[in-house]
Amino acid sequence: MRRMFARRAWLFDMDGTLVDTTALHAAAFREVLRHGHAHRLRRFDYADLAGRPTEDAFRSMGVEEAFIEELTRRKREAYQARLRDAGDLCFVGARELLCHLRERGRTVVVVTGAARASAAAVMEASGLSELVSGVVAAEDTARGKPHPDPYEHALDRFGLDAADALVVEDSDAGVESARAAGIELVLVHRRRPDVPSFDSLVALHDALLRSGM
């Protein structure tokens, strides 16, 4: 664990990892599906979509390509409207962990499937913008998670080495993306037997402190 925590670059997913926006995303999807696509709500489960770009999420639900662009626009608008009234979205320990890493000279980057405008709104509202070196958003790559493109783009853009990076994720799509990019990772807020897992960001931070990093 100490070897893993010593990595110079830490790449964080945003939604569900640093900020608790799952309910907001789920509500925004439900809102737009009710109008013309209500039959898809019968099998809707946001957990199946977490980590994926919005367009890909609609495709995975079987939405016809002709409707994808409009539904994506409406979903993002619905989500951003909810953000304005959401209050503090940070998971407990998020700011403290990022501060710890920055103070020790680590490069901290957010790699998200969210649109740039949504990501900027979340990062600004949560007070995390000043704690990271940059954000890789949906528009930066042709393919999102679970493809390796977002994490590969982060490595290229910030001049990082996959062998000296660590990903912090919460979704299966994120796990696949990081592994496909050749980057070691840990999970927070859930557990998988094949990935080092922590119940919270506080638990991850505590483990980091115990390692002496």
C-alpha positions as CSV (number, residue, x, y, z in Angstrom):
1,M,0.0,0.0,0.0
2,R,2.8,2.4,0.8
3,R,4.3,1.9,-2.7
4,M,0.9,2.7,-4.2
5,F,0.3,5.8,-2.1
6,A,3.8,7.1,-3.1
7,R,2.6,7.8,-6.6
8,R,3.3,11.3,-7.8
9,A,0.0,11.8,-9.6
10,W,-3.5,11.2,-8.2
11,L,-6.3,11.1,-10.7
12,F,-9.8,11.4,-9.1
13,D,-13.2,10.7,-10.6
14,M,-15.6,13.4,-9.6
15,D,-19.3,12.3,-9.3
16,G,-19.7,9.7,-6.6
17,T,-16.1,10.0,-5.7
18,L,-15.4,13.5,-4.5
19,V,-18.9,14.9,-4.6
20,D,-22.2,13.3,-3.7
21,T,-24.2,14.0,-6.9
22,T,-25.7,10.6,-7.6
23,A,-29.2,11.6,-6.5
24,L,-29.1,14.8,-8.6
25,H,-28.0,12.9,-11.8
26,A,-30.6,10.2,-11.2
27,A,-33.4,12.8,-10.8
28,A,-32.3,14.7,-13.9
29,F,-32.3,11.5,-16.0
30,R,-35.8,10.6,-14.7
31,E,-37.1,14.1,-15.5
32,V,-36.2,14.0,-19.2
33,L,-37.2,10.4,-19.7
34,R,-40.7,11.1,-18.4
35,H,-41.4,13.2,-21.6
36,G,-41.6,10.8,-24.5
37,H,-39.5,8.0,-23.1
38,A,-41.4,7.1,-19.9
39,H,-41.3,3.4,-20.8
40,R,-37.6,3.3,-20.2
41,L,-38.1,4.3,-16.5
42,R,-39.4,0.8,-15.7
43,R,-35.8,-0.5,-15.9
44,F,-34.0,2.7,-15.1
45,D,-31.2,2.3,-12.4
46,Y,-28.6,5.1,-12.3
47,A,-26.1,2.7,-10.8
48,D,-25.9,1.0,-14.2
49,L,-24.9,4.3,-15.8
50,A,-22.5,5.8,-13.2
51,G,-19.3,7.1,-14.7
52,R,-20.4,7.1,-18.3
53,P,-20.9,10.2,-20.4
54,T,-24.5,11.2,-20.7
55,E,-24.7,10.4,-24.4
56,D,-23.4,6.9,-23.8
57,A,-25.8,6.5,-20.9
58,F,-28.8,7.1,-23.1
59,R,-27.5,4.8,-25.8
60,S,-27.1,2.0,-23.2
61,M,-30.8,2.5,-22.4
62,G,-31.7,1.8,-26.0
63,V,-32.6,5.4,-26.8
64,E,-32.6,6.0,-30.6
65,E,-29.7,8.1,-31.9
66,A,-32.0,10.8,-33.3
67,F,-33.0,11.7,-29.7
68,I,-29.6,11.5,-28.0
69,E,-28.4,15.1,-28.6
70,E,-31.7,16.7,-27.4
71,L,-32.0,14.4,-24.4
72,T,-28.4,15.0,-23.4
73,R,-28.9,18.8,-23.5
74,R,-32.1,18.6,-21.5
75,K,-30.5,16.3,-18.9
76,R,-27.6,18.6,-18.4
77,E,-29.9,21.6,-18.0
78,A,-32.0,19.7,-15.5
79,Y,-28.9,18.6,-13.6
80,Q,-27.4,22.1,-13.5
81,A,-30.7,23.5,-12.2
82,R,-30.6,21.1,-9.3
83,L,-27.0,22.0,-8.6
84,R,-27.9,25.6,-7.8
85,D,-30.0,24.6,-4.8
86,A,-27.9,21.6,-3.7
87,G,-25.7,23.2,-1.1
88,D,-22.4,21.5,-0.1
89,L,-21.9,18.4,-2.2
90,C,-18.5,17.4,-1.1
91,F,-18.1,14.0,0.6
92,V,-16.7,14.2,4.1
93,G,-12.9,14.3,3.9
94,A,-12.7,15.4,0.2
95,R,-11.1,18.8,0.8
96,E,-8.8,17.5,3.5
97,L,-7.5,14.6,1.3
98,L,-6.8,16.9,-1.7
99,C,-5.1,19.5,0.6
100,H,-2.9,16.8,2.0
101,L,-1.9,15.6,-1.5
102,R,-1.2,19.1,-2.8
103,E,0.8,20.1,0.3
104,R,3.1,17.1,-0.4
105,G,3.7,18.1,-4.0
106,R,1.4,15.6,-5.7
107,T,-0.3,16.4,-9.0
108,V,-4.1,16.1,-8.5
109,V,-6.3,15.9,-11.6
110,V,-10.1,15.3,-11.9
111,V,-11.1,12.9,-14.7
112,T,-14.9,13.0,-15.2
113,G,-17.5,11.9,-17.7
114,A,-19.4,15.1,-16.9
115,A,-19.7,17.9,-19.5
116,R,-17.2,20.7,-18.9
117,A,-19.9,23.2,-17.8
118,S,-21.3,20.8,-15.3
119,A,-17.9,19.8,-14.0
120,A,-16.9,23.5,-13.6
121,A,-20.1,24.3,-11.8
122,V,-19.6,21.4,-9.3
123,M,-15.9,22.1,-8.7
124,E,-16.6,25.8,-8.1
125,A,-19.6,25.2,-5.9
126,S,-17.7,22.6,-3.8
127,G,-14.6,24.7,-3.4
128,L,-12.4,22.0,-5.0
129,S,-11.2,24.0,-8.1
130,E,-8.3,25.5,-6.3
131,L,-7.1,22.1,-5.0
132,V,-6.6,20.5,-8.4
133,S,-4.2,21.0,-11.3
134,G,-7.0,20.6,-13.9
135,V,-10.1,18.8,-15.0
136,V,-10.5,16.3,-17.9
137,A,-14.2,16.5,-19.0
138,A,-16.4,14.7,-21.5
139,E,-15.5,17.0,-24.4
140,D,-11.9,16.2,-24.1
141,T,-12.1,12.7,-25.6
142,A,-14.1,11.0,-28.3
143,R,-14.9,8.1,-26.0
144,G,-15.6,8.2,-22.3
145,K,-15.3,5.6,-19.5
146,P,-15.1,2.6,-19.6
147,H,-12.7,3.2,-22.5
148,P,-9.2,4.2,-21.5
149,D,-9.3,7.6,-23.4
150,P,-10.1,9.9,-20.4
151,Y,-7.3,8.6,-18.3
152,E,-4.9,8.4,-21.2
153,H,-5.7,12.0,-22.1
154,A,-5.0,13.1,-18.5
155,L,-1.6,11.4,-18.6
156,D,-0.7,13.1,-21.9
157,R,-2.1,16.5,-21.0
158,F,-0.3,16.8,-17.7
159,G,2.9,14.9,-18.7
160,L,2.3,12.0,-16.3
161,D,3.5,8.4,-16.3
162,A,1.0,5.7,-15.8
163,A,3.4,3.8,-13.6
164,D,3.6,6.8,-11.3
165,A,-0.1,7.5,-11.1
166,L,-3.0,6.3,-8.9
167,V,-6.7,6.5,-9.8
168,V,-9.4,7.0,-7.2
169,E,-12.8,5.8,-8.5
170,D,-16.3,4.6,-7.4
171,S,-17.8,3.0,-10.5
172,D,-17.3,-0.1,-12.6
173,A,-16.9,2.0,-15.7
174,G,-14.1,3.9,-14.0
175,V,-12.4,0.7,-12.9
176,E,-12.4,-0.6,-16.5
177,S,-11.2,2.8,-17.8
178,A,-8.3,3.0,-15.4
179,R,-7.2,-0.6,-16.0
180,A,-7.4,-0.2,-19.8
181,A,-5.1,2.9,-19.4
182,G,-2.7,0.8,-17.4
183,I,-3.1,2.8,-14.1
184,E,-3.4,1.3,-10.7
185,L,-6.5,2.3,-8.7
186,V,-8.4,2.2,-5.5
187,L,-12.2,2.4,-4.9
188,V,-14.1,4.5,-2.4
189,H,-17.6,4.4,-1.1
190,R,-18.0,0.7,-2.2
191,R,-16.1,-2.5,-2.3
192,R,-14.9,-5.0,-4.9
193,P,-12.8,-8.0,-4.1
194,D,-10.4,-7.3,-7.0
195,V,-9.7,-3.6,-6.1
196,P,-8.3,-2.1,-3.0
197,S,-11.4,-0.5,-1.4
198,F,-12.2,2.1,1.2
199,D,-15.6,2.9,2.7
200,S,-15.0,6.6,2.5
201,L,-12.5,9.3,1.6
202,V,-11.8,9.7,5.3
203,A,-10.8,6.0,5.4
204,L,-8.5,6.5,2.4
205,H,-6.9,9.5,3.9
206,D,-6.3,7.7,7.2
207,A,-4.6,4.8,5.3
208,L,-2.5,7.4,3.5
209,L,-1.4,8.9,6.8
210,R,-0.7,5.5,8.4
211,S,1.6,4.8,5.4
212,G,3.6,7.9,6.2
213,M,2.9,9.5,2.8
